Amino acid sequence: MNLELLRELVEGHGVPGFEDQIRTIVARELKGICELSTDAMGNLIAVKKGSGSGKKLMLAAHMDEIGFIVKFVDKDGFIRLNPLGGFDPRQLNSQRVIVHSAGGQLNGVLMYGTKPKHLLSDAEASAGQNLDTFFVDCGLGEATKDQVKIGDMVTMSRQMIPLGENLSCKAMDDRVCVFIMIEALKAAKTNDFDVYAVATVQEEIGLRGASAAGAGINPDVVVALDITLANDIPGVPEQDHITKLGKGAAIKIMDGSLICHPKVVEHFRQLAIKNEIQYQMEVLPRGGTDAGGIQRLHGGIPAFTLSTPTRYVHTVNETVAKSDVQACIDLLARYIEDVQNGDYTYGF
């Protein structure tokens, strides 16, 4: 497994609408393997021509990460933020961030606008938190306004680290799946369908890039690649674990954005069994993926999501198992080789 490429992707920076750095990395990796283009939304579309039918398999993995843009800088240089994506405010206390200004990256600390603990009343200490009360301090005082402008991107500052046989970083969602898409394209030995591998934009604010790309490509089948919850941690009942870390690729049955096409689900399951790839089945009550933004286009498209189990989703410590990542690469590569053998029509 190319851990240096994975590190580059998950440590890279790109909130919705600002995915330029990640797009450059993906283009570099797929140049010479695929025909590359971009659309007006900023999606990177990599086409690997097939050997046979001319039908289209669309893969979709989103490049954006949850983060912020600057919405206000006060007279003392403290920065207020507008969120792009769904951070839980409880997970944001005393984090370090990077403010991406026109003049370069600035270090900052993300702090909650409240009195120190020593001065809080019991009522104040037990009150909930909200994102509007957070601010960023870059340590520049009044000079902050000269360097930081409204609309500048703000991302979390966190490096990838090993945790036993697992890996943790700020943006496994969804860069680990961008990595899986790249590696599976390289690993697939044949492809009958034309493969349209799309590194999509703006997923975290409503599946926007994938919807635009799907409308332009009009695929015969679409496979989204995204993380899913691995809630196999203290405090969560087993029935709500969704998936478990280290138990294989997650074959999604449904989430909040789509019910995956049952015949595509079974195709993936049978390929996992045939190729002895570890897998688990996934039902996610809430949340969505790029497949949900494409499924209803052009009168309906068979759609499915292959998921990577991930602990601590939408925090700076998103954690995956290396074995699950490899299982997803292997299963996706086998599907690229076998998609032409799927019959996704409905009879009566």
C-alpha positions, -999 to +999 in steps of 0.1 A: +000+000+000+013+034-010+012+051+024+030+082+012+003+089-014-024+083+013-006+107+037-003+133+010-041+131+004-053+131+040-029+158+051-038+179+021-063+208+024-095+215+005-129+225+019-160+225-004-153+247-033-116+249-026-104+215-037-075+226-059-046+210-040-063+176-040-073+178-077-036+184-086-025+153-067-052+130-083-044+143-117-007+136-112-014+100-101-038+092-130-020+110-158-010+084-184-035+059-171-067+079-179-078+108-201-082+138-178-106+167-178-124+191-155-159+204-156-173+238-145-179+227-109-142+216-105-148+178-106-118+160-120-130+134-146-105+106-154-116+082-182-101+048-187-115+035-220-129+000-220-123-029-244-159-037-253-194-025-249-189+013-247-211+013-216-201+036-187-191+028-152-189+060-130-168+060-098-172+089-075-150+098-045-152+133-031-121+155-026-135+180-001-132+179+037-153+196+063-138+229+074-145+266+074-141+299+056-135+333+072-167+354+076-154+382+098-122+396+113-127+420+143-106+450+152-083+430+175-076+404+148-099+375+160-114+355+132-150+343+130-159+313+109-186+300+086-187+262+086-186+241+054-198+207+065-209+191+097-185+195+126-197+186+160-189+216+182-181+193+211-151+180+192-135+214+183-123+227+216-087+240+216-078+226+182-051+240+159-060+252+124-044+266+093-058+298+077-050+298+040-044+334+031-033+348-002+001+354+013+005+318+025-006+296+054-010+310+088-011+290+120-040+296+143-057+282+174-094+275+174-109+285+208-143+287+223-154+322+232-160+317+269-146+325+303-119+302+317-132+272+336-122+288+369-147+317+364-177+297+351-209+293+371-224+258+373-250+268+347-225+282+324-202+251+326-231+228+317-244+249+288-240+234+252-217+248+226-223+262+192-200+270+162-209+307+162-190+311+195-157+298+183-129+321+170-094+317+156-064+335+170-034+337+146-014+358+171-011+388+147-034+412+165-046+441+144-023+431+115-045+400+110-068+422+088-039+429+064-033+392+058-067+375+062-097+382+040-133+372+041-136+339+022-102+325+031-102+288+037-096+275+072-087+238+078-077+216+107-040+211+114-034+174+119-009+148+105-015+111+098-003+088+125-003+050+129-025+035+157-014-001+157-026-015+124-048+015+119-042+050+105-056+083+119-059+118+104-081+148+099-096+140+064-100+103+059-134+114+049-132+111+020-095+112+009-090+076+019-116+067-008-100+090-033-069+069-026-089+036-030-102+048-064-067+056-077-052+024-065-081+002-078-078+019-112-041+009-112-048-026-100-076-035-124-062-058-151-090-053-176-121-032-181-149-038-206-169-007-196-154+028-200-146+038-165-153+074-155-134+079-122-146+113-108-129+130-079-159+151-069-163+185-052-187+199-027-200+166-014-201+178+022-226+206+015-251+185-005-236+161-031-233+190-055-203+180-076-214+144-081-248+155-093-233+178-119-208+152-131-234+124-132-257+147-153-228+152-178-216+116-179-249+098-179-234+065-167-250+030-170-240+023-133-224+044-106-203+033-076-197+060-050-167+055-026-171+069+009-164+063+045-190+050+069-194+049+106-175+023+127-191+029+160-174-001+177-163+020+206-173+024+243-206+040+249-223+028+217-247-002+218-236-030+194-268-027+174-256+009+165-221+000+155-230+001+118-196-014+109-165-026+128-129-016+122-108-044+107-137-065+095-134-057+058-149-035+031-185-024+039-211-032+012-238-006+017-274-016+016-288+018+023-282+052+039-301+084+042-296+094+006-303+061-013-313+025-012-285+008-032-296-012-062-301-047-048-285-064-078-254-042-076-252-050-038-254-087-046-228-084-074-203-069-049-211-095-023-206-124-047-173-109-059-161-106-023-169-142-016-154-155-049-121-136-044-120-142-006-121-105+002-132-098+038-165-078+038-194-067+060-229-054+052-239-019+061-271-001+069-266+035+078-298+052+090-286+088+083-261+106+061-255+102+024-230+097-004-224+108-039-244+079-052-275+095-037-269+126-059-266+105-091-292+078-086-322+098-098-307+114-128-317+106-164-347+086-153-328+065-128-293+050-127-283+018-108-263+032-079-243+017-050-217+028-024-187+009-014-178+021+021-146+022+042-153+017+080-141+047+099-140+056+136-145+091+149-161+105+117-161+143+113-134+148+139-097+155+135-090+118+145-108+099+117-094+064+119-093+035+094-079+000+094-052-006+067-067-041+061-102-025+053-086+000+029-068-029+011-101-049+010-119-019-006-091-016-032-092-053-041-130-054-043-133-023-064-106-036-088-124-069-092-157-050-099-141-029-126-130-061-142-164-078-139-191-050-142-201-062-176-214-094-161-240-076-140-277-076-150-293-047-132-327-048-149-359-054-130-383-080-143-420-087-136 
